[in-house]
Amino acid sequence: MTDRTFSFSSATLCSHQLDEEKLDWWRHSRHGRPRQRENYLCPMVRGCQNSHREPLECRDVLVQNALFTGDLEMIQKYFTKGAAINLIIEAKGDELRWTSRKFGLWSLTYEQELTTPLHITAGRGYADCLHYLLLRGASVNFAPGGKTALHEACAAASTDCVRLLLSFGADPEAVSEDGCKPLHFCKSPDSIQCVQQLLQHGANVNSRTEEEDNTALHVAAQHGLAEHVRLLLRHGAELEAKNEEGQTPLNAACAQPHQPQDMERYYRVCQLLVDSGTGLPIALGSLQSGLVLLVYCKVRTIVH
């Protein structure tokens, strides 16, 4: 199979969509990676599962610029009725890696990631652009780079985009290539409403990551997100759930060094967990000394 590219100025504009098996083969053949999992790619738009066309890859700089800057007027111009919506775009990622293009010559470059117009707009919080693409038939659970647009919106803490995607049928339980669900991508204080939306649309509050075996409560505790912890507990999050390292959420909140300015908010997380019934003495063994004193003194009201 050879890669295909096109520019929006081409006369070959048409709607192309892939089934899971074809896209999965294409992704991993390009990057030389073995197939790891079948469930991180979600079904395409109804009626198109039997298509065996290759995905179109867009390298048009003007189109990409319109998407990355959230230029709705230009997006409306390029993505007219009948235009290809579920395009593959290769974008520069956040991580550096060593690559060799010629024998013996290595260079440090940014890893390339596969994305789509829907992912780009969702990940940057361009709700109006996202809405337009969804109305044009963009596949809401398409995951060429191993994550859905919902994962991207949660990571960006874009409540409006999360709400839009869920209203168009995004799967709140979609599993990313690295084994995480959208709830596990809510790692910032601003993502609290994203968590609320996910839970309202059926996300499992106790779902776990595939590698670390973390629940959403572990993630919230690790990042010192007291409001997230409060919300998750209200929806039935398990206090004593243990991850791959045998840590409960209380352990996870305290097992890593914290900056002095962060101690108070991590204390609030620990206080919520202890007040909800988790065992403080069991957790003390893995706590860093500074937070041990703060939690032990404040929660147990012992004066030092």
ABEGO torsion letter per residue (X at the ends): XBBBBBBAABAABBBBBBBAAAAAAAAAAAAGBBBABAAABBBBBBGAAABABBBBBBABAAAAAAAAAGBAAAAAAABBBGBBABBBBBBBBABBBBBBABBGBBBBBBBBBBBBAAAAAAAAGBAAAAAAAAAAGBBAABBAAGBBAAAAAAAAGBAAAAAAAAAAGBBAABBBAAGBBAAAABABAAAAAAAAAAAAAGBBAABBBAAAGBBAAAAAAAAGBAAAAAAAAAAGBBAABBBAAGBBAAAAAAABBBBAAAAAAAAAAAAAAAAAGBBAAAAAAABBAAAAAAAAAAAAGBBX
